[in-house]
Amino acid sequence: MADYKAPLRDMRFVLNEVFEVSKLWAELPALAEVVDADTASAILEEAGKVTAGSIAPLNRSGDEEGCSWDNGAVKTPAGFPEAYQTYAEGGWVGVGGSPEFGGMGMPKVIGAQVEEMVNSANLSFGLYPMLTAGACLSILNHASEELKAQYLPNMYAGVWAGSMCLTEPHAGTDLGIIRTKAEPQADGSYKISGTKIFITGGEHDLTENIIHLVLAKLPDAPAGPKGISLFIVPKVMVNADGSLGENNALGCGSIEHKMGIKASATCVMNFDGAIGYLVGEVNKGLNAMFTMMNYERLGVGIQGLALGERSYQSAIEYARERIQSRAPTGPVAKDKAADPIIVHPDVRRMLLTMKALNEGGRAFSSYVAMQLDTAKYSEDKATAKRADELVALLTPVAKAFLTDMALETTVHGQQIFGGHGFIREWGQEQLVRDCRITQIYEGTNGIQSLDLMGRKIVGSGGSFYKHLADEIKVFVASADANLDEFTKPLAAAVQNLDELTAWVLDRAKGNPNEIGAASVEYLHVFGYTAYAYMWALMARAALGKEGQDEFYASKLGTARFYFARLLPRIHSLSASVKAGSESLYLLDAAQF
Ligand SMILES: Cc1cc2nc3c(=O)[nH]c(=O)nc-3n(C[C@H](O)[C@H](O)[C@H](O)COP(=O)(O)OP(=O)(O)OC[C@H]3O[C@@H](n4cnc5c(N)ncnc54)[C@H](O)[C@@H]3O)c2cc1C
């Protein structure tokens, strides 16, 4: 496997040339104070060094060794505790955290690129700080001032970690039926009892304390999602002076043996009357969780992108070196027994598909991150509201499309290695195995598609979608004629999506099954169209500069490949959407 190198050139291109992000930062006072293009560049460069130098080398050994459980204690693979300490001491856990509590206060668009690097280096490792940052976000937005002061500084500093405890054996997608109980105590705290499963980083040896965010129900809570509350439940109790006290009444019953991310501890957590503290209001726990989920879901999409990038870096190196057969048009490497496989059309198809989907995904995730920053920091209410609605619309697309594309890209990366792609020592098979979970956790991709179509498209009567469609139409209308080769197919793709959206909105009125029947393919049409917008923006930023630097020539070539070979996928997907739900219900359950 090639050594990981952070794609800093492309990251800077996206930030500075495609989105001119410093202009956005200058308009948002809270960000103008902490970041400019130079600071961002220095941060990304440093993140590139730490992820490539300290974390990537543990990826394969972590996969081989995995985590182990012994009588409630969980050991992470060799090197993980030391690497975590290095990462935490660099301030990376709190990169997007509030400066009031010791975080670095960086915009999400920078945090997103740091996340890409750490996850490319080692997804299992990246999950520990990611869960901590997600827990911090819920605490920051919903907990009392006292709880924030008590927990956030040590969490941002990476001295304590966080976990998210939602799932139970009988309740994954449908959290409304969880059974974990929270009994109010006279002192205002709660006693939490129940079993949570699949808890990432529920127990480990990286930090002295783990702060669990737990969903539970009060005894008199209404049934369903409206009866769920959120609690901070520390592994080790925290005294008033901030020192650590006794162990809380909770423990890790076992860890799972998994297909991938083997160095990430996936824990069964038992809460036996553990002391917890309410975050936000009673019965509003899911709302508090959603704050975190928009960030986490984008983060999971970025995990997919990260794996695709790592796979591409190895695949391109291999395709240049591996010699096999002659080019169809005649020998290229005449001094060798055969040509490098990069000459073959099918290998080029796979490499370019990987490159186009990775770079499209990097631009798209940065675009969504910029909307998150605008929603959070804009002082203009209408601007913040529009950005917030775009975030709501695009988050399920970012989570599901980036990870679905990541499975395609990592499989291509494996395929380019031929039989060696199937052999562990080359590393490509690990990326495929690690990738699969990104389509499942944090809400399966099927559920993301339902969220897009049901809540965001139908639920807003198409108004959230209109923000994006209008923005693309303004871009197309104002673009120079020399961009026609990109803007014309983009305009046609948006028109197709407009029609498809109207079609689904109409059909959903008559038959509730239509939404679920259309949703996955619809999300893919949406994703390819959104990437077409990204590729047109990237082409605009590169056009005219191709003589200066190969980077721009490569960008334009990849843009042309995207429009010629990948965007047309929307036609077959749209036809599937329009086939409706009828054919899904021709068999009764016994006929399967
Ligand atoms: C490695 C790993 C790490 C995880 N980390 C965490 C964590 O840190 N914290 C945490 O709380 N959880 C975590 N999870 C749990 C994860 O989020 C859930 O597994 C996931 O949300 C799916 O829930 P489920 O497994 O119960 O599947 P189910 O909900 O039983 O779903 C089964 C299938 O049915 C489909 N389905 C369900 N309902 C519908 C519907 N209404 N319409 C259409 N299709 C539907 C699903 O899409 C899926 O394909 C983790 C899981 C794993 C494997």
The ligand as an SDF file (V2000), in Angstrom:
LIG
                    3D

 53 58  0  0  0  0  0  0  0  0999 V2000
  -19.7030   -0.9650   13.9030 C   0  0  0  0  0  0  0  0  0  0  0  0
  -20.9180   -0.2450   14.3730 C   0  0  0  0  0  0  0  0  0  0  0  0
  -20.7860    0.9210   15.1140 C   0  0  0  0  0  0  0  0  0  0  0  0
  -21.9230    1.5840   15.5920 C   0  0  0  0  0  0  0  0  0  0  0  0
  -21.7860    2.6800   16.4190 N   0  0  0  0  0  0  0  0  0  0  0  0
  -22.8720    3.1590   17.0780 C   0  0  0  0  0  0  0  0  0  0  0  0
  -22.7410    4.1280   18.1280 C   0  0  0  0  0  0  0  0  0  0  0  0
  -21.6480    4.6150   18.4200 O   0  0  0  0  0  0  0  0  0  0  0  0
  -23.8520    4.5020   18.8030 N   0  0  0  0  0  0  0  0  0  0  0  0
  -25.0780    3.9870   18.5110 C   0  0  0  0  0  0  0  0  0  0  0  0
  -26.0340    4.3390   19.1840 O   0  0  0  0  0  0  0  0  0  0  0  0
  -25.2520    3.0760   17.5120 N   0  0  0  0  0  0  0  0  0  0  0  0
  -24.1710    2.6540   16.7950 C   0  0  0  0  0  0  0  0  0  0  0  0
  -24.3250    1.7060   15.8110 N   0  0  0  0  0  0  0  0  0  0  0  0
  -25.6620    1.2430   15.4730 C   0  0  0  0  0  0  0  0  0  0  0  0
  -26.1090    1.6830   14.0820 C   0  0  0  0  0  0  0  0  0  0  0  0
  -26.3300    3.0690   14.0320 O   0  0  0  0  0  0  0  0  0  0  0  0
  -27.3470    0.8490   13.7210 C   0  0  0  0  0  0  0  0  0  0  0  0
  -26.8940   -0.4800   13.5270 O   0  0  0  0  0  0  0  0  0  0  0  0
  -28.0650    1.3470   12.5020 C   0  0  0  0  0  0  0  0  0  0  0  0
  -28.6340    2.6170   12.7480 O   0  0  0  0  0  0  0  0  0  0  0  0
  -29.1740    0.3850   12.0340 C   0  0  0  0  0  0  0  0  0  0  0  0
  -29.9490   -0.0820   13.0860 O   0  0  0  0  0  0  0  0  0  0  0  0
  -30.1970   -1.6740   13.2430 P   0  0  0  0  0  0  0  0  0  0  0  0
  -28.8550   -2.3190   13.2020 O   0  0  0  0  0  0  0  0  0  0  0  0
  -30.9940   -1.9070   14.4560 O   0  0  0  0  0  0  0  0  0  0  0  0
  -30.9840   -2.0720   11.9550 O   0  0  0  0  0  0  0  0  0  0  0  0
  -32.5900   -2.0840   11.7860 P   0  0  0  0  0  0  0  0  0  0  0  0
  -33.1360   -0.7970   12.3070 O   0  0  0  0  0  0  0  0  0  0  0  0
  -33.1340   -3.3320   12.3440 O   0  0  0  0  0  0  0  0  0  0  0  0
  -32.7470   -2.1110   10.2000 O   0  0  0  0  0  0  0  0  0  0  0  0
  -32.6140   -3.3050    9.4260 C   0  0  0  0  0  0  0  0  0  0  0  0
  -32.8580   -2.9750    7.9570 C   0  0  0  0  0  0  0  0  0  0  0  0
  -34.1850   -2.5020    7.7890 O   0  0  0  0  0  0  0  0  0  0  0  0
  -34.2040   -1.2380    7.1830 C   0  0  0  0  0  0  0  0  0  0  0  0
  -35.2810   -0.4340    7.7260 N   0  0  0  0  0  0  0  0  0  0  0  0
  -35.6100   -0.2320    9.0200 C   0  0  0  0  0  0  0  0  0  0  0  0
  -36.6580    0.6060    9.1240 N   0  0  0  0  0  0  0  0  0  0  0  0
  -36.9960    0.9620    7.8740 C   0  0  0  0  0  0  0  0  0  0  0  0
  -37.9770    1.8220    7.3030 C   0  0  0  0  0  0  0  0  0  0  0  0
  -38.8120    2.5260    8.0750 N   0  0  0  0  0  0  0  0  0  0  0  0
  -38.0290    1.9360    5.9640 N   0  0  0  0  0  0  0  0  0  0  0  0
  -37.1600    1.2920    5.1700 C   0  0  0  0  0  0  0  0  0  0  0  0
  -36.2020    0.4760    5.6480 N   0  0  0  0  0  0  0  0  0  0  0  0
  -36.1270    0.3060    6.9900 C   0  0  0  0  0  0  0  0  0  0  0  0
  -32.8320   -0.6250    7.4730 C   0  0  0  0  0  0  0  0  0  0  0  0
  -32.4590    0.3530    6.5070 O   0  0  0  0  0  0  0  0  0  0  0  0
  -31.9490   -1.8580    7.4310 C   0  0  0  0  0  0  0  0  0  0  0  0
  -31.5760   -2.1340    6.1010 O   0  0  0  0  0  0  0  0  0  0  0  0
  -23.1940    1.0760   15.2750 C   0  0  0  0  0  0  0  0  0  0  0  0
  -23.3280   -0.0810   14.5070 C   0  0  0  0  0  0  0  0  0  0  0  0
  -22.2140   -0.7540   14.0870 C   0  0  0  0  0  0  0  0  0  0  0  0
  -22.3870   -2.0400   13.3170 C   0  0  0  0  0  0  0  0  0  0  0  0
  1  2  1  0
  2  3  1  0
  2 52  2  0
  3  4  2  0
  4  5  1  0
  4 50  1  0
  5  6  2  0
  6  7  1  0
  6 13  1  0
  7  8  2  0
  7  9  1  0
  9 10  1  0
 10 11  2  0
 10 12  1  0
 12 13  2  0
 13 14  1  0
 14 15  1  0
 14 50  1  0
 15 16  1  0
 16 17  1  0
 16 18  1  0
 18 19  1  0
 18 20  1  0
 20 21  1  0
 20 22  1  0
 22 23  1  0
 23 24  1  0
 24 25  2  0
 24 26  1  0
 24 27  1  0
 27 28  1  0
 28 29  2  0
 28 30  1  0
 28 31  1  0
 31 32  1  0
 32 33  1  0
 33 34  1  0
 33 48  1  0
 34 35  1  0
 35 36  1  0
 35 46  1  0
 36 37  1  0
 36 45  1  0
 37 38  2  0
 38 39  1  0
 39 40  1  0
 39 45  2  0
 40 41  1  0
 40 42  2  0
 42 43  1  0
 43 44  2  0
 44 45  1  0
 46 47  1  0
 46 48  1  0
 48 49  1  0
 50 51  2  0
 51 52  1  0
 52 53  1  0
M  END
$$$$
